[in-house]
Amino acid sequence: MTGFEIFWPMVAHAALVFALYALLSARRASLVRTGKVEASQFRENRHEPAESLVVRNSIANQFELPVLFHVCCVLLYITEADNLVSLGLAWLFVALRCVHAAVHVTSNRLRYRRPLFITGFVALLAMWGWLCVRMATS
């Protein structure tokens, strides 16, 4: 490894967040354009239409568990505990977040979202576990 690989999954996750914001903007604009809502309705977001609410919820979800992901990646780098295993787990986490977000903004079926979330949670837990092991043995 050359040293910065652990940051690429972080960049990929940031790209997911930016894409979700673009989707939210597009869905809201479409709702206003078709006359389903007034633009002023989004000022306080008290009555978000379902079409854009799922995207807004998916964005909020990207600032929950993924915050721990970003912190862990930085700590793995600082402690020089980033290796192929931690990098693989990081990419797995981001891939699962992407699929989770896709399900969230389309069918929004918990039957599919839940296993994706749990698998990502376990991957992140493994990353933190590796960090703890590395710090304890250094």
C-alpha positions as CSV (number, residue, x, y, z in Angstrom):
1,M,0.0,0.0,0.0
2,T,1.3,3.5,-0.9
3,G,-0.3,5.2,2.1
4,F,-3.5,7.0,1.1
5,E,-5.7,4.1,0.0
6,I,-7.9,4.2,3.1
7,F,-9.1,7.7,2.0
8,W,-10.6,6.5,-1.3
9,P,-13.6,4.8,0.4
10,M,-14.1,8.0,2.3
11,V,-14.1,9.9,-1.0
12,A,-16.6,7.4,-2.5
13,H,-18.9,7.8,0.5
14,A,-18.8,11.6,0.1
15,A,-19.7,11.2,-3.6
16,L,-22.7,9.1,-2.5
17,V,-23.8,11.9,-0.2
18,F,-23.4,14.5,-3.0
19,A,-25.4,12.3,-5.4
20,L,-28.2,12.0,-2.8
21,Y,-28.3,15.8,-2.5
22,A,-28.5,16.1,-6.3
23,L,-31.4,13.5,-6.3
24,L,-33.2,15.4,-3.5
25,S,-32.9,18.6,-5.4
26,A,-34.1,17.0,-8.6
27,R,-37.1,15.3,-6.9
28,R,-38.1,18.6,-5.2
29,A,-37.8,20.6,-8.4
30,S,-40.0,18.0,-10.2
31,L,-42.6,18.2,-7.5
32,V,-42.7,22.0,-7.7
33,R,-42.7,21.9,-11.6
34,T,-45.6,19.4,-11.7
35,G,-47.6,21.5,-9.3
36,K,-47.8,18.8,-6.6
37,V,-46.3,21.2,-4.0
38,E,-45.3,24.9,-3.6
39,A,-41.7,25.7,-3.3
40,S,-42.3,27.5,0.0
41,Q,-43.3,24.1,1.4
42,F,-39.7,23.2,1.6
43,R,-38.8,26.2,3.7
44,E,-39.5,24.5,7.0
45,N,-40.0,20.9,5.8
46,R,-43.0,20.2,7.9
47,H,-44.9,18.4,5.1
48,E,-42.2,16.8,2.9
49,P,-43.8,14.7,0.1
50,A,-43.1,11.0,0.2
51,E,-41.1,11.2,-3.1
52,S,-38.5,13.5,-1.6
53,L,-38.9,12.4,2.0
54,V,-37.2,9.1,1.4
55,V,-34.2,10.8,-0.1
56,R,-34.1,13.3,2.7
57,N,-34.2,10.4,5.2
58,S,-31.4,8.6,3.2
59,I,-29.2,11.7,3.4
60,A,-29.8,11.9,7.2
61,N,-28.9,8.3,7.5
62,Q,-25.5,9.0,5.8
63,F,-24.6,11.2,8.8
64,E,-25.3,8.6,11.4
65,L,-23.3,5.4,11.3
66,P,-21.0,6.7,8.5
67,V,-19.6,9.3,10.9
68,L,-18.0,6.5,12.8
69,F,-16.7,5.1,9.5
70,H,-14.9,8.3,8.7
71,V,-13.4,8.7,12.1
72,C,-12.2,5.1,12.0
73,C,-10.6,5.5,8.6
74,V,-8.6,8.6,9.8
75,L,-7.6,6.8,13.0
76,L,-6.5,3.7,11.0
77,Y,-4.3,6.0,8.9
78,I,-2.9,7.9,11.9
79,T,-2.0,4.7,13.8
80,E,-0.7,3.0,10.6
81,A,-3.2,0.3,11.1
82,D,-4.6,0.5,7.6
83,N,-3.9,-2.6,5.7
84,L,-5.5,-4.7,3.0
85,V,-8.1,-6.1,5.4
86,S,-9.1,-2.8,6.8
87,L,-9.2,-1.3,3.3
88,G,-11.4,-4.2,2.1
89,L,-13.7,-3.7,5.0
90,A,-13.9,0.1,4.2
91,W,-14.8,-0.6,0.6
92,L,-17.4,-3.2,1.7
93,F,-18.9,-0.7,4.1
94,V,-19.2,2.0,1.3
95,A,-20.5,-0.5,-1.2
96,L,-23.2,-1.5,1.3
97,R,-24.0,2.1,2.0
98,C,-24.5,2.7,-1.7
99,V,-26.8,-0.3,-2.1
100,H,-28.6,0.6,1.1
101,A,-29.2,4.2,-0.2
102,A,-30.4,2.9,-3.6
103,V,-33.0,0.7,-1.8
104,H,-33.9,3.6,0.5
105,V,-34.7,6.0,-2.4
106,T,-36.5,3.4,-4.6
107,S,-38.5,0.6,-3.1
108,N,-37.6,1.5,0.5
109,R,-38.3,-2.1,1.6
110,L,-37.0,-2.9,5.0
111,R,-36.7,-6.5,4.0
112,Y,-33.8,-5.4,1.8
113,R,-32.5,-2.4,3.7
114,R,-32.1,-4.1,7.1
115,P,-29.7,-6.9,6.0
116,L,-27.6,-4.3,4.1
117,F,-27.5,-2.1,7.2
118,I,-26.6,-5.0,9.5
119,T,-23.8,-6.2,7.2
120,G,-22.4,-2.7,7.0
121,F,-22.6,-2.4,10.7
122,V,-20.6,-5.6,11.2
123,A,-18.0,-4.5,8.7
124,L,-17.6,-1.2,10.5
125,L,-17.4,-3.0,13.9
126,A,-14.6,-5.2,12.4
127,M,-12.8,-2.0,11.4
128,W,-13.0,-0.6,14.9
129,G,-12.0,-4.0,16.3
130,W,-8.9,-4.1,14.2
131,L,-8.0,-0.6,15.3
132,C,-8.4,-1.5,18.9
133,V,-6.2,-4.6,18.5
134,R,-3.6,-2.6,16.7
135,M,-3.5,0.1,19.4
136,A,-3.4,-2.5,22.2
137,T,-0.5,-4.4,20.7
138,S,1.6,-1.4,19.7
